[in-house]
């Protein structure tokens, strides 16, 4: 619903911002609670990116390579896991 309202690209930018906040928060915590919050923020970024990326790719890719690009995105996610 958020990506329908604000647009896929803006939500991907938001996801990148969440990744940045998470990286800084996990690198410089002063307590375990701050570290856990940073990890949670990173999880939100990962969730948003993994959901929105295939949709964005499918919208902007030419029809003849659309399926291949979305499949490569999914393969990159699974390989990264």
matplotlib code that plots the C-alpha trace (Angstrom):
import matplotlib.pyplot as plt

x = [0.0, 2.9, 4.5, 1.1, 0.7, 4.2, 5.7, 8.1, 11.2, 10.6, 10.0, 13.2, 15.0, 13.3, 14.6, 18.1, 17.8, 16.7, 19.8, 22.0, 20.4, 20.8, 24.4, 25.3, 23.2, 24.7, 28.3, 28.0, 25.6, 26.1, 23.8, 22.3, 18.9, 20.3, 21.9, 18.6, 16.7, 19.3, 18.9, 15.1, 15.4, 17.6, 14.9, 12.3, 14.7, 15.3, 11.6, 10.7, 13.5, 12.7, 9.0, 9.3, 12.4, 10.7, 7.7, 9.9, 11.9, 8.8, 7.4, 10.5, 12.1, 11.4, 8.9, 11.4, 13.7, 11.3, 11.0, 14.8, 15.5, 13.0, 14.3, 17.9, 16.8, 15.2, 18.3, 20.5, 18.3, 18.4, 22.1, 22.7, 20.7]
y = [0.0, 2.4, 1.8, 2.3, 5.6, 7.0, 5.1, 2.2, 4.3, 6.4, 3.3, 1.8, 5.1, 4.8, 1.2, 2.4, 4.9, 2.2, 0.2, 3.2, 3.8, 0.1, 0.0, 3.0, 1.8, -1.6, -0.3, 2.3, 1.0, 1.9, -0.9, -4.2, -2.5, 0.0, -2.9, -4.8, -1.7, -1.2, -4.8, -4.4, -1.3, -3.4, -6.1, -3.5, -2.3, -5.9, -6.7, -3.6, -4.0, -7.7, -7.0, -3.8, -4.7, -7.3, -5.1, -2.2, -4.4, -5.7, -2.2, -0.7, -3.7, -4.3, -7.1, -9.5, -9.7, -8.9, -12.5, -13.0, -9.9, -10.7, -14.3, -13.0, -10.7, -13.6, -15.7, -13.0, -12.8, -16.6, -16.7, -13.9, -15.8]
z = [0.0, 0.8, -2.6, -4.4, -2.6, -2.8, -5.7, -6.0, -6.4, -3.4, -1.2, -2.5, -1.5, 1.9, 2.1, 1.3, 4.1, 6.5, 5.5, 6.2, 9.6, 10.5, 9.5, 11.5, 14.5, 14.4, 14.1, 17.0, 19.6, 23.3, 24.5, 23.4, 23.1, 20.5, 18.6, 18.6, 17.3, 14.6, 13.5, 13.5, 11.3, 9.0, 8.8, 7.8, 5.0, 3.8, 3.9, 1.9, -0.7, -1.2, -1.8, -3.9, -6.0, -8.2, -8.7, -9.8, -12.1, -13.7, -14.3, -15.9, -17.7, -21.4, -22.0, -23.7, -20.6, -17.8, -16.5, -16.7, -14.6, -11.9, -11.7, -11.4, -8.6, -6.7, -7.3, -5.9, -2.8, -2.2, -2.9, -0.4, 2.3]

ax = plt.figure().add_subplot(projection="3d")
ax.plot(x, y, z, "-o")
ax.set_aspect("equal")
plt.show()
